[in-house]
Amino acid sequence: MNISGACHCGAISFTAEIDPGAVVACHCTDCQVMSGSPFRAIVMAPMETFKLNGEPSRYVKVADSGNRRAQMFCADCGTPLFGMAAENATAVVIRLGCVAQRAALKPVRQIWTHSALPWLAELGEVPASPRQ
């Protein structure tokens, strides 16, 4: 599936080809903090299908294992865009929040569920409004 996306201010945009059957919801505490959300929905795209317009800023996170991951974001509006290996990346892991087709990309797997927030399963019972 071909997707397109952009940061909130439009300074950075991208296109990519992804497998819609490979969308993941990650509940790790790093994803919670770096997304500002209870989890982060992501999908991988091979580097050769990823076309980037604009120059994102980069933050390199070092895992407990020593693995280095570059977290790419817009320096102007702060939108998290994608992550990749800090050196010699062969793929990007796109953040679904900035993907235009995100409504069609339902996660098929959840990871790091031991750190999932306990109230997520009850969210459907919380009163809702279609607008503010």
C-alpha positions as a Markdown table, in Angstrom:
| # | Residue | x | y | z |
|---|---|---|---|---|
| 1 | Met | 0.0 | 0.0 | 0.0 |
| 2 | Asn | 1.3 | 3.5 | -0.9 |
| 3 | Ile | 1.0 | 6.0 | 1.9 |
| 4 | Ser | 1.8 | 9.6 | 2.3 |
| 5 | Gly | 2.3 | 11.8 | 5.4 |
| 6 | Ala | 3.5 | 15.0 | 6.8 |
| 7 | Cys | 4.3 | 16.9 | 10.0 |
| 8 | His | 1.6 | 19.2 | 11.4 |
| 9 | Cys | 3.1 | 22.4 | 9.9 |
| 10 | Gly | 3.8 | 20.8 | 6.5 |
| 11 | Ala | 7.5 | 21.5 | 6.4 |
| 12 | Ile | 8.3 | 17.8 | 6.1 |
| 13 | Ser | 6.4 | 15.2 | 4.0 |
| 14 | Phe | 7.0 | 11.7 | 2.8 |
| 15 | Thr | 5.7 | 8.8 | 0.8 |
| 16 | Ala | 6.4 | 5.1 | 1.3 |
| 17 | Glu | 5.2 | 1.7 | 0.4 |
| 18 | Ile | 4.1 | -0.4 | 3.4 |
| 19 | Asp | 2.4 | -3.7 | 4.2 |
| 20 | Pro | -0.9 | -2.8 | 5.9 |
| 21 | Gly | -0.8 | -6.2 | 7.6 |
| 22 | Ala | 2.3 | -5.2 | 9.5 |
| 23 | Val | 0.9 | -2.3 | 11.6 |
| 24 | Val | 1.9 | -2.6 | 15.3 |
| 25 | Ala | 0.8 | -0.8 | 18.5 |
| 26 | Cys | 3.8 | -0.5 | 20.9 |
| 27 | His | 3.1 | 0.0 | 24.6 |
| 28 | Cys | 6.8 | 0.4 | 25.7 |
| 29 | Thr | 7.5 | 3.2 | 28.1 |
| 30 | Asp | 9.8 | 4.9 | 25.5 |
| 31 | Cys | 7.0 | 5.0 | 23.0 |
| 32 | Gln | 4.6 | 6.4 | 25.6 |
| 33 | Val | 7.0 | 9.2 | 26.5 |
| 34 | Met | 8.3 | 10.0 | 23.0 |
| 35 | Ser | 4.8 | 10.1 | 21.5 |
| 36 | Gly | 3.1 | 11.9 | 24.4 |
| 37 | Ser | 0.4 | 9.2 | 24.2 |
| 38 | Pro | -0.5 | 5.8 | 25.9 |
| 39 | Phe | 1.0 | 3.9 | 23.0 |
| 40 | Arg | 2.5 | 4.5 | 19.5 |
| 41 | Ala | 1.1 | 2.9 | 16.3 |
| 42 | Ile | 3.9 | 2.2 | 13.8 |
| 43 | Val | 4.5 | 0.5 | 10.5 |
| 44 | Met | 7.8 | -0.3 | 8.8 |
| 45 | Ala | 8.8 | 0.7 | 5.2 |
| 46 | Pro | 11.9 | -0.4 | 3.3 |
| 47 | Met | 14.3 | 2.5 | 2.8 |
| 48 | Glu | 14.1 | 2.1 | -1.0 |
| 49 | Thr | 10.4 | 2.9 | -1.0 |
| 50 | Phe | 10.7 | 5.9 | 1.4 |
| 51 | Lys | 10.8 | 9.3 | -0.2 |
| 52 | Leu | 11.4 | 12.3 | 2.1 |
| 53 | Asn | 10.8 | 16.0 | 1.4 |
| 54 | Gly | 12.3 | 18.3 | 4.0 |
| 55 | Glu | 15.0 | 17.9 | 6.6 |
| 56 | Pro | 13.8 | 16.4 | 9.9 |
| 57 | Ser | 15.7 | 16.8 | 13.2 |
| 58 | Arg | 17.2 | 13.8 | 14.8 |
| 59 | Tyr | 17.5 | 12.5 | 18.3 |
| 60 | Val | 19.5 | 9.3 | 18.9 |
| 61 | Lys | 18.1 | 7.1 | 21.6 |
| 62 | Val | 20.5 | 4.4 | 23.1 |
| 63 | Ala | 18.7 | 1.3 | 24.4 |
| 64 | Asp | 19.8 | -0.7 | 27.4 |
| 65 | Ser | 21.2 | -3.2 | 24.9 |
| 66 | Gly | 23.4 | -0.4 | 23.3 |
| 67 | Asn | 21.3 | -0.4 | 20.1 |
| 68 | Arg | 21.1 | 3.1 | 18.7 |
| 69 | Arg | 17.9 | 4.3 | 17.1 |
| 70 | Ala | 17.4 | 7.7 | 15.4 |
| 71 | Gln | 14.1 | 9.3 | 16.2 |
| 72 | Met | 13.2 | 11.8 | 13.4 |
| 73 | Phe | 10.9 | 14.8 | 14.0 |
| 74 | Cys | 10.0 | 18.2 | 12.7 |
| 75 | Ala | 12.0 | 20.9 | 14.5 |
| 76 | Asp | 9.4 | 23.5 | 13.7 |
| 77 | Cys | 6.2 | 21.8 | 15.0 |
| 78 | Gly | 7.6 | 18.9 | 16.9 |
| 79 | Thr | 5.7 | 16.1 | 15.1 |
| 80 | Pro | 7.3 | 12.7 | 15.5 |
| 81 | Leu | 7.7 | 11.3 | 12.0 |
| 82 | Phe | 9.7 | 8.0 | 11.9 |
| 83 | Gly | 12.6 | 6.1 | 13.5 |
| 84 | Met | 15.4 | 4.1 | 12.0 |
| 85 | Ala | 18.8 | 2.6 | 12.8 |
| 86 | Ala | 21.2 | 5.4 | 13.7 |
| 87 | Glu | 23.7 | 4.1 | 11.1 |
| 88 | Asn | 23.2 | 2.2 | 7.8 |
| 89 | Ala | 19.4 | 2.1 | 8.0 |
| 90 | Thr | 17.6 | -0.3 | 5.7 |
| 91 | Ala | 14.1 | 0.6 | 6.8 |
| 92 | Val | 12.1 | 3.3 | 8.5 |
| 93 | Val | 9.5 | 2.8 | 11.2 |
| 94 | Ile | 6.8 | 5.4 | 10.4 |
| 95 | Arg | 4.6 | 6.9 | 13.2 |
| 96 | Leu | 1.0 | 6.5 | 12.0 |
| 97 | Gly | -0.2 | 9.8 | 13.6 |
| 98 | Cys | 1.4 | 11.7 | 10.7 |
| 99 | Val | 0.1 | 9.3 | 7.9 |
| 100 | Ala | -2.8 | 10.6 | 5.8 |
| 101 | Gln | -4.3 | 7.0 | 5.4 |
| 102 | Arg | -4.0 | 6.2 | 9.2 |
| 103 | Ala | -7.7 | 5.4 | 9.6 |
| 104 | Ala | -7.2 | 2.4 | 7.2 |
| 105 | Leu | -4.2 | 1.1 | 9.1 |
| 106 | Lys | -5.5 | -0.9 | 12.1 |
| 107 | Pro | -2.8 | -2.6 | 14.2 |
| 108 | Val | -2.6 | -6.3 | 13.8 |
| 109 | Arg | -0.3 | -6.9 | 16.8 |
| 110 | Gln | 0.6 | -5.2 | 20.1 |
| 111 | Ile | 4.0 | -5.4 | 21.7 |
| 112 | Trp | 5.4 | -4.5 | 25.2 |
| 113 | Thr | 1.9 | -5.0 | 26.7 |
| 114 | His | 3.4 | -5.5 | 30.1 |
| 115 | Ser | 3.8 | -1.7 | 30.3 |
| 116 | Ala | 0.4 | -0.9 | 28.7 |
| 117 | Leu | -1.7 | 1.5 | 30.7 |
| 118 | Pro | -4.3 | -0.5 | 32.6 |
| 119 | Trp | -7.3 | 1.7 | 31.6 |
| 120 | Leu | -6.9 | 1.3 | 27.8 |
| 121 | Ala | -9.3 | -1.7 | 27.7 |
| 122 | Glu | -12.0 | 0.4 | 29.4 |
| 123 | Leu | -11.7 | 3.4 | 27.1 |
| 124 | Gly | -14.8 | 2.4 | 25.1 |
| 125 | Glu | -16.9 | 2.8 | 28.2 |
| 126 | Val | -15.8 | 6.5 | 28.8 |
| 127 | Pro | -18.3 | 9.1 | 27.7 |
| 128 | Ala | -17.4 | 10.5 | 24.3 |
| 129 | Ser | -18.3 | 13.5 | 22.1 |
| 130 | Pro | -17.8 | 13.8 | 18.4 |
| 131 | Arg | -16.3 | 17.3 | 18.9 |
| 132 | Gln | -14.9 | 19.2 | 21.8 |
